[in-house]
């Protein structure tokens, strides 16, 4: 039996791309989406009042391909409000956010769709490979991680809580979801994307499939890049335990989205999370520092 959307001629998947000043990479992003082997989708682009050439680039795609819907905001809404806007615009049974500077394997959407159809109350992701401004692969602790936050609500939330933020779990934000799971979503309430994912674990599981990749681009305007410190300063932060306070702040943030016994369990696990985060960061820095001499 066909869904109501299929009967009305609505595509199966909504791909939502919020963008601000994305002229440098948005062509590659859109091209890789339009080249997907899975064709039955709409691509909604919300331009957050860009001041570069994003608008003419996107309008040209919208003129050439009926699947592309371009919307320009009169004023900048802020990043999370723009993510919320494209979510609200989505018409399809399935939904996926897409960053304007990433690239996807051509079978990404097909693979994720086939998997999500077999798993009720689940969102599906693949694996991540990080690339630079020239699309060259670069080293990153999140590269090729296979995320699985499934099982009981408590199990998946505890596992997510303990996973270090620097290992890429926030990339699950770009999974394929069922739109019905976002009926009451309010992105504005979340300080970080990983808090949103943690909260959504109350209703859905996150699964990853192998051998299918999204290429996450790291460049000068990527979030957090400008704040990067030299490795020796990072090592100093670890040695004087400054990073412990950052880990404590991250851990406490999750408690806003927990209640009852679950919250008490997370509080008890905070020292373990901080220790695991600290050890991982220390190992990562040492590898970076001594790799040139190996």
C-alpha positions as CSV (number, residue, x, y, z in Angstrom):
1,X,0.0,0.0,0.0
2,X,1.3,3.5,-0.9
3,X,1.8,6.2,1.7
4,X,-0.3,9.4,1.5
5,X,2.8,11.2,0.2
6,X,3.3,8.8,-2.6
7,X,-0.3,9.0,-3.6
8,X,0.0,12.8,-3.8
9,X,3.2,12.5,-5.9
10,X,5.5,13.7,-3.1
11,X,9.1,12.3,-3.2
12,X,10.2,9.8,-0.7
13,X,13.1,11.8,0.9
14,X,13.6,15.4,1.8
15,X,17.2,16.5,1.8
16,X,17.6,19.8,3.6
17,X,20.6,22.0,3.1
18,X,21.0,25.2,5.2
19,X,23.7,27.4,3.8
20,X,25.4,30.7,4.5
21,X,28.2,32.0,2.2
22,X,28.8,28.6,0.7
23,X,30.0,29.5,-2.7
24,X,33.4,27.8,-2.4
25,X,32.0,24.2,-2.1
26,X,28.3,24.2,-2.6
27,X,28.6,23.2,-6.3
28,X,30.4,20.0,-5.3
29,X,27.9,19.3,-2.6
30,X,24.8,19.8,-4.8
31,X,26.4,17.8,-7.7
32,X,27.1,14.8,-5.4
33,X,23.5,14.9,-4.2
34,X,21.9,15.2,-7.7
35,X,24.2,12.3,-8.8
36,X,22.7,9.9,-6.2
37,X,21.6,6.6,-7.6
38,X,18.4,7.1,-5.5
39,X,16.5,9.7,-7.4
40,X,13.2,10.2,-5.6
41,X,14.0,13.1,-3.4
42,X,13.6,16.9,-3.0
43,X,16.5,19.1,-2.2
44,X,15.5,22.1,-0.1
45,X,18.2,24.8,0.1
46,X,17.7,27.6,2.7
47,X,20.1,30.5,2.0
48,X,20.6,32.3,5.3
49,X,21.0,35.8,3.6
50,X,24.4,35.0,2.1
51,X,26.6,37.9,0.9
52,X,28.6,35.9,-1.6
53,X,27.7,34.1,-4.9
54,X,25.6,31.4,-3.1
55,X,22.3,32.8,-4.4
56,X,23.0,32.8,-8.2
57,X,24.7,29.3,-7.9
58,X,21.6,27.8,-6.2
59,X,19.1,29.6,-8.4
60,X,20.8,28.1,-11.5
61,X,20.4,24.6,-10.0
62,X,16.8,25.2,-9.2
63,X,16.1,26.3,-12.8
64,X,17.8,23.2,-14.2
65,X,16.4,20.5,-11.8
66,X,12.8,20.4,-10.5
67,X,13.9,18.5,-7.4
68,X,15.8,21.6,-6.2
69,X,13.8,24.1,-4.1
70,X,15.8,27.3,-3.3
71,X,14.6,29.7,-0.5
72,X,16.5,32.8,0.4
73,X,16.0,34.3,3.8
74,X,15.5,38.1,4.0
75,X,17.8,38.2,7.1
76,X,20.2,35.8,8.8
77,X,18.2,33.5,11.1
78,X,21.2,32.1,12.9
79,X,22.5,28.6,12.2
80,X,20.1,26.5,14.3
81,X,17.0,28.4,13.2
82,X,18.0,27.8,9.6
83,X,18.4,24.1,10.3
84,X,14.9,24.2,12.0
85,X,13.5,26.1,9.0
86,X,14.5,23.5,6.4
87,X,13.2,20.7,8.7
88,X,9.8,22.5,8.8
89,X,9.9,22.8,5.0
90,X,10.4,19.1,4.4
91,X,7.3,17.3,2.9
92,X,8.5,13.7,2.7
93,X,8.3,10.6,4.8
94,X,12.1,10.5,5.2
95,X,14.5,13.4,6.0
96,X,18.2,14.2,5.9
97,X,20.2,17.3,6.6
98,X,23.1,18.0,4.3
99,X,26.0,20.4,4.8
100,X,26.8,22.7,2.0
101,X,30.5,21.7,2.0
102,X,30.3,17.9,2.1
103,X,30.4,15.3,-0.6
104,X,28.5,11.9,-0.6
105,X,29.1,8.5,-2.2
106,X,26.7,8.2,-5.1
107,X,25.0,5.3,-3.4
108,X,24.8,7.0,0.1
109,X,21.1,7.7,0.0
110,X,20.1,4.4,-1.6
111,X,22.1,2.4,1.0
112,X,20.7,4.4,3.9
113,X,17.1,4.2,2.6
114,X,17.3,0.4,2.1
115,X,18.5,0.0,5.7
116,X,16.1,2.4,7.4
117,X,13.2,0.5,5.8
118,X,14.3,-2.6,7.6
119,X,14.6,-0.9,11.0
120,X,11.6,0.7,12.8
121,X,12.4,3.6,15.1
122,X,16.0,4.0,13.8
123,X,18.0,6.6,12.0
124,X,20.8,5.3,9.7
125,X,24.2,6.6,8.9
126,X,27.3,5.4,7.1
127,X,30.9,6.3,7.8
128,X,32.9,9.5,7.7
129,X,36.0,10.4,5.8
130,X,37.5,13.8,6.4
131,X,38.8,15.9,3.5
132,X,40.5,19.3,3.1
133,X,39.8,22.3,0.9
134,X,41.2,20.4,-2.1
135,X,39.2,17.2,-1.4
136,X,42.3,15.4,-0.2
137,X,41.8,12.9,2.6
138,X,43.1,14.0,6.0
139,X,43.7,12.2,9.3
140,X,40.9,12.7,11.9
141,X,39.8,10.6,15.0
142,X,36.3,10.3,13.6
143,X,37.4,8.8,10.2
144,X,35.6,5.5,9.4
145,X,34.1,5.1,12.9
146,X,31.1,2.8,12.8
147,X,28.5,4.2,15.3
148,X,25.9,2.0,16.9
149,X,23.7,3.4,19.6
150,X,21.0,0.7,19.8
151,X,19.3,-1.5,22.3
152,X,17.3,-0.2,25.3
153,X,17.0,3.5,25.8
154,X,19.3,3.4,28.8
155,X,21.9,1.4,27.0
156,X,22.1,3.6,24.0
157,X,22.1,6.8,26.0
158,X,24.8,5.6,28.4
159,X,27.0,4.5,25.4
160,X,26.4,7.8,23.7
161,X,27.2,9.7,26.9
162,X,30.5,7.9,27.4
163,X,31.6,8.3,23.7
164,X,34.1,11.2,23.5
165,X,32.7,14.1,21.5
166,X,36.0,14.4,19.5
167,X,35.5,10.9,17.9
168,X,32.8,12.2,15.6
169,X,29.4,11.1,17.1
170,X,28.0,14.5,16.2
171,X,28.1,13.5,12.5
172,X,25.1,11.3,13.2
173,X,23.2,14.6,12.8
174,X,23.4,13.9,9.1
175,X,21.8,10.5,9.3
176,X,18.6,9.6,7.4
177,X,15.6,9.9,9.6
178,X,11.9,9.3,9.5
179,X,10.2,12.7,9.4
180,X,7.5,11.6,11.9
181,X,10.2,11.3,14.5
182,X,10.7,15.1,14.3
183,X,7.1,16.1,14.7
184,X,7.8,18.2,17.8
185,X,11.5,18.9,17.3
186,X,12.8,22.2,18.5
187,X,16.5,22.6,17.6
188,X,16.8,26.0,19.2
189,X,16.9,24.5,22.7
190,X,20.1,22.6,22.1
191,X,23.5,24.2,22.8
192,X,25.3,21.5,20.8
193,X,24.3,19.0,18.1
194,X,25.4,16.1,20.3
195,X,22.9,17.1,23.0
196,X,20.2,17.0,20.4
197,X,21.2,13.5,19.3
198,X,21.4,12.4,22.9
199,X,17.8,13.7,23.5
200,X,16.5,12.0,20.3
201,X,17.8,8.6,21.6
202,X,14.7,8.6,23.8
203,X,12.7,7.8,20.6
204,X,15.1,6.4,18.1
205,X,18.3,4.3,17.7
206,X,21.3,5.2,15.6
207,X,22.7,2.6,13.3
208,X,25.7,2.8,10.9
209,X,26.3,0.7,7.8
210,X,29.7,-0.2,6.4
211,X,31.3,0.6,3.0
212,X,29.4,3.8,2.3
213,X,30.9,7.2,3.1
214,X,30.2,10.9,3.6
215,X,33.2,13.1,3.0
216,X,33.2,15.8,5.7
217,X,35.2,18.9,4.6
218,X,37.5,20.6,7.1
219,X,38.5,24.1,6.0
220,X,39.3,27.6,7.3
221,X,35.6,28.5,8.0
222,X,34.7,25.1,9.5
223,X,33.3,25.2,13.0
224,X,36.1,25.1,15.6
225,X,39.0,25.3,13.1
226,X,39.9,28.9,14.0
227,X,40.2,27.8,17.7
228,X,42.7,25.0,17.0
229,X,45.8,25.2,19.2
230,X,49.3,24.0,18.4
231,X,49.9,20.4,19.6
232,X,52.3,21.4,22.4
233,X,49.7,23.8,23.9
234,X,47.1,21.0,23.7
235,X,49.5,18.7,25.5
236,X,50.0,21.4,28.1
237,X,46.2,21.7,28.6
238,X,46.1,17.9,29.2
239,X,49.0,17.8,31.6
240,X,47.7,20.7,33.7
241,X,44.2,19.1,33.6
242,X,42.6,22.0,31.9
243,X,40.8,19.7,29.5
244,X,39.2,18.0,32.5
245,X,37.1,21.1,33.0
246,X,35.9,21.1,29.4
247,X,35.0,17.4,29.7
248,X,33.1,18.1,32.9
249,X,31.1,20.9,31.2
250,X,30.2,18.6,28.3
251,X,29.2,15.8,30.7
252,X,27.0,18.1,32.8
253,X,25.2,19.4,29.6
254,X,23.7,15.9,29.0
255,X,22.0,16.0,32.4
256,X,19.6,18.6,31.1
257,X,18.1,15.8,28.9
258,X,17.9,13.1,31.5
259,X,15.6,12.3,34.4
260,X,15.1,10.0,37.3
261,X,17.3,6.9,37.5
262,X,18.9,7.6,34.2
263,X,20.1,11.0,35.4
264,X,21.6,9.4,38.6
265,X,23.4,6.8,36.5
266,X,24.9,9.5,34.3
267,X,26.0,11.5,37.3
268,X,27.8,8.4,38.7
269,X,29.5,7.9,35.3
270,X,30.8,11.4,34.9
271,X,34.2,10.5,36.4
272,X,34.5,7.6,34.0
273,X,33.6,9.8,31.0
274,X,36.1,12.5,32.1
275,X,38.9,9.8,32.5
276,X,38.1,8.2,29.1
277,X,38.0,11.6,27.4
278,X,41.3,12.6,29.0
279,X,43.1,9.4,28.1
280,X,41.9,9.6,24.5
281,X,43.1,13.2,24.1
282,X,46.4,12.4,25.6
283,X,47.0,9.5,23.3
284,X,45.9,11.5,20.3
285,X,48.3,14.3,21.1
286,X,51.3,12.0,21.7
287,X,50.6,10.2,18.3
288,X,50.5,13.6,16.5
289,X,53.7,14.8,18.3
290,X,55.8,11.7,17.7
291,X,54.6,10.6,14.4
292,X,57.1,12.7,12.4
293,X,59.9,10.9,14.3
294,X,58.7,7.4,13.7
